[in-house]
Amino acid sequence: MGAETGQVLNHPLLARAGVEHGFGTRDSAVSGSAVLARPRQVHGAVVAIADAAGGVHPEVADAVVSREHGVAAAIATADCVPILACTEDGLSVAAIHAGWRGLVEGVIGAGLAALKRSAEFRSGPADLWAVVGPHIGPCCYEVDDVVLEPLRARFSRELAGATRSTRSGHALLDLGVLVQAELARAGVASAKRALIRDVCTRCDALRFHSVRRDGASAGRMLHYVVPRDGAGG
């Protein structure tokens, strides 16, 4: 991939796997030869597979897997959690969009299972690496029982540590805690998962779009990861 413009965020964990990637910010854009394989997101748990032309199948999904060099798996967010993942050899990658609805539906596990199947199709079993990108923080994400009850059904052990009560029927929610729990549940070892720390999309208006802050007119940040070229072996 060519150079990025703006302040795209990278993480050394994914860089070690040799995959070009970026967590988008308000002003970042992607340039270069990579094609973006980007599904139409609906807060579900369907996983799309990218083809060599950059199409995604199915077109409506909240995670996308690519094993095509030069075809980036890409999703967009504005407060929800972006996860970029790859196999240890960097030959297969995934981008996952996880809001609270996606977490309830199991989008992270579905996306990582599809990534693992893609790797096994190519070269056999492989370890997965994953990085959690910028999202709304527990400082700003107050939710009510409409959100908490379905989360409690899936995260019966973890939810207490991911919430802080604010008023009757309401709590501040730490989506990152639940995402980390899902990554562990999907078999991503602690040493092979990480997050972009100390950011909140609602707090940082200079760098990030936020639906909670800006409402329906909020923009979106684009996040992408590109498979490594496996031609060399």
Order of alpha helices (4+ residues) and beta strands (2+ residues): beta-alpha-beta-beta-beta-beta-beta-beta-beta-beta-beta-alpha-alpha-beta-beta-alpha-beta-beta-alpha-beta-alpha-beta
